[in-house]
Amino acid sequence: MNAPLAADLLTPFGEDHGPHLSGVYAPVGHERELHDLPLLHGSIPKDLNGVYLRAGPNARFEPHGRYHPFDGDGMVHAAHFAQGRLTYRNRWVQTDGWQEENLAQTSTHYGIRETLKGRSDKRLKDTANTDMVGHAGKALALWYMAGDAYELDPVSLQTLGKSQGILATGGKVSAHAKVDEITEELMFFDYGLEAPYMHYGVLGADGKLKHHIPIDLPGPRLPHDMAITEHYTVLHDLPLFHDAEALALGRHKIRFYPDMPARFGVIPRLGARDSIRWFNFSPCYVYHVVNAWEDGDWVEMVGCRYMPALDAQGQIDPQRTARDVAELVMHARLWSWRMNLVTGACEERALDTAHNVEFPSFNAHLTGRKTRYGYFVNHSEVNTLQWAGIRKMDLHSGATLGNWADDPDHSWYSEPWFAQADQPQSEDHGYVIAFQWNTALQRQTLDIFDARDINRGPVAQVALPTRVPVGFHGCWISQERLARGPAA
């Protein structure tokens, strides 16, 4: 039975833990499965079949001290489409930390504002709240600070355990692992505080470990994303990482180092440790890549370049840049980086300088292949994680090809994900799916757009009687991939 929306709104925790546990950020307290939801307009397309999964923080117990969105227990919200029917589900990811606190019925861990990964006196919880990836017939819930890969049933959302392929490395996996849907291989990295500071690996289509090597970095780093092409992987070494003095004291504080380049390392997919080649670019941070591909001797990566803050003289302000990144204040522009594997030449250019766009998606069936279309959120310059609209952009020219923002002051979209239509006729033949909370209407919807005509607005808008709190990343797993299941 579909309960009323008001029953799902939690009273914020009594003590003030910062701004991200109330209002649009407040957690929900129930797991639900909802069918036959009312349509505000339109109809659910019959050629949209599969599941949209979106991860995010959903604190279950009152935290110790200051709270950051990265701290909240992972919860997955899912929209499962089957021949014009929709089922909504949400469930916590039952990590080791979640299960420990469930037994204790209280918080037993600390957040990133109060501690640092690796401390035993104030343990940091692997929340598996950052990203979702579909691989080997399962959904993987991943954590940005390199944790376990928790396997979920992609339809029921039941937590099944930990990826045995990742456990075989003896290490962890960061968020933003990449799946080549042609070969069904999964490429991943992790990072840490001890040399060599990064590892890179590949899981086969069967979920088993296929390749794993150390990547030598100059020191401990905080990379967030990576990219793949048909034959290569692109790893990141960026000039935003730990403050050495704070790190020595066991505290989490980041600094931006404007005199250091942003480095991207290109390595063959199954390459040896010494086969990586590094390319230097202007200093920046990169939260999220769109896609990458090979173009003759070149590898091109398109992503959202975090624009460093500038002082009154037009120079990089490292303190403000680090603070903005730490507080998830986005100032990003669509960017292209090109690396020539024969000559060693580098090229970079802004594809668009006007729009603050982030949390990208594209036709993931073409991951690592040349793609033209990307789908982004219009990022608020004021509110943390407010995404006020959806923009379609040309990944070659940077042109805006569609934009929807019917109520930018009050709309809070989730990351929009592209879902390829059954029997697609073009790269953009499909749908863009996103949850939307409207603060003025106090209304939660699931919005479905025709990816070929974003300007038209949602072709279907479903009313949800439960709120979907502000969150992070998602993925789309087609019905064909769901039916295929794990490789033998």
Rosetta blueprint (number, residue, H / E / L):
1 M L
2 N L
3 A L
4 P L
5 L H
6 A H
7 A H
8 D H
9 L L
10 L L
11 T L
12 P L
13 F L
14 G L
15 E L
16 D L
17 H L
18 G L
19 P H
20 H H
21 L H
22 S L
23 G H
24 V H
25 Y H
26 A L
27 P L
28 V L
29 G L
30 H L
31 E L
32 R E
33 E E
34 L E
35 H E
36 D L
37 L L
38 P L
39 L E
40 L E
41 H E
42 G E
43 S L
44 I L
45 P L
46 K L
47 D L
48 L L
49 N L
50 G E
51 V E
52 Y E
53 L E
54 R E
55 A E
56 G E
57 P E
58 N L
59 A L
60 R L
61 F L
62 E L
63 P L
64 H L
65 G L
66 R L
67 Y L
68 H L
69 P H
70 F H
71 D H
72 G L
73 D L
74 G E
75 M E
76 V E
77 H E
78 A E
79 A E
80 H E
81 F E
82 A E
83 Q L
84 G L
85 R E
86 L E
87 T E
88 Y E
89 R E
90 N E
91 R E
92 W E
93 V L
94 Q L
95 T L
96 D H
97 G H
98 W H
99 Q H
100 E H
101 E H
102 N H
103 L H
104 A H
105 Q L
106 T L
107 S L
108 T L
109 H L
110 Y E
111 G L
112 I L
113 R L
114 E L
115 T L
116 L L
117 K L
118 G L
119 R L
120 S L
121 D L
122 K L
123 R L
124 L E
125 K L
126 D L
127 T L
128 A L
129 N L
130 T L
131 D E
132 M E
133 V E
134 G E
135 H E
136 A L
137 G L
138 K E
139 A E
140 L E
141 A E
142 L E
143 W E
144 Y L
145 M L
146 A L
147 G E
148 D L
149 A L
150 Y E
151 E E
152 L E
153 D L
154 P L
155 V L
156 S L
157 L L
158 Q L
159 T E
160 L E
161 G E
162 K E
163 S L
164 Q H
165 G H
166 I H
167 L H
168 A L
169 T L
170 G L
171 G L
172 K L
173 V E
174 S E
175 A L
176 H L
177 A L
178 K E
179 V E
180 D E
181 E L
182 I L
183 T L
184 E L
185 E E
186 L E
187 M E
188 F E
189 F E
190 D E
191 Y E
192 G L
193 L L
194 E L
195 A L
196 P L
197 Y E
198 M E
199 H E
200 Y E
201 G E
202 V E
203 L E
204 G L
205 A L
206 D L
207 G L
208 K L
209 L E
210 K E
211 H E
212 H E
213 I E
214 P E
215 I E
216 D E
217 L L
218 P L
219 G L
220 P L
221 R L
222 L L
223 P L
224 H L
225 D L
226 M L
227 A E
228 I E
229 T L
230 E L
231 H L
232 Y E
233 T E
234 V E
235 L E
236 H E
237 D E
238 L L
239 P L
240 L E
241 F E
242 H E
243 D L
244 A H
245 E H
246 A H
247 L H
248 A H
249 L L
250 G L
251 R L
252 H L
253 K L
254 I E
255 R E
256 F E
257 Y L
258 P L
259 D L
260 M L
261 P L
262 A E
263 R E
264 F E
265 G E
266 V E
267 I E
268 P E
269 R L
270 L L
271 G L
272 A L
273 R H
274 D H
275 S H
276 I L
277 R E
278 W E
279 F E
280 N E
281 F E
282 S L
283 P L
284 C L
285 Y E
286 V E
287 Y E
288 H E
289 V E
290 V E
291 N E
292 A E
293 W E
294 E E
295 D E
296 G L
297 D L
298 W E
299 V E
300 E E
301 M E
302 V E
303 G E
304 C E
305 R E
306 Y E
307 M L
308 P L
309 A L
310 L E
311 D L
312 A L
313 Q L
314 G L
315 Q L
316 I E
317 D L
318 P H
319 Q H
320 R H
321 T H
322 A H
323 R H
324 D H
325 V H
326 A H
327 E L
328 L L
329 V L
330 M L
331 H L
332 A E
333 R E
334 L E
335 W E
336 S E
337 W E
338 R E
339 M E
340 N E
341 L L
342 V L
343 T L
344 G L
345 A L
346 C E
347 E E
348 E E
349 R E
350 A E
351 L L
352 D L
353 T L
354 A L
355 H L
356 N L
357 V E
358 E E
359 F E
360 P E
361 S E
362 F L
363 N L
364 A H
365 H H
366 L H
367 T L
368 G L
369 R L
370 K L
371 T L
372 R L
373 Y E
374 G E
375 Y E
376 F E
377 V E
378 N E
379 H E
380 S L
381 E L
382 V L
383 N L
384 T L
385 L L
386 Q L
387 W E
388 A E
389 G E
390 I E
391 R E
392 K E
393 M E
394 D E
395 L L
396 H L
397 S L
398 G L
399 A L
400 T E
401 L E
402 G E
403 N E
404 W E
405 A L
406 D L
407 D L
408 P L
409 D L
410 H L
411 S E
412 W E
413 Y E
414 S L
415 E L
416 P L
417 W E
418 F E
419 A E
420 Q E
421 A L
422 D L
423 Q L
424 P L
425 Q L
426 S L
427 E L
428 D L
429 H L
430 G E
431 Y E
432 V E
433 I E
434 A E
435 F E
436 Q E
437 W E
438 N E
439 T L
440 A L
441 L L
442 Q L
443 R E
444 Q E
445 T E
446 L E
447 D E
448 I E
449 F E
450 D E
451 A L
452 R L
453 D L
454 I H
455 N H
456 R H
457 G L
458 P E
459 V E
460 A E
461 Q E
462 V E
463 A E
464 L E
465 P L
466 T L
467 R L
468 V L
469 P L
470 V L
471 G L
472 F L
473 H L
474 G E
475 C E
476 W E
477 I E
478 S E
479 Q H
480 E H
481 R H
482 L H
483 A H
484 R H
485 G L
486 P L
487 A L
488 A L
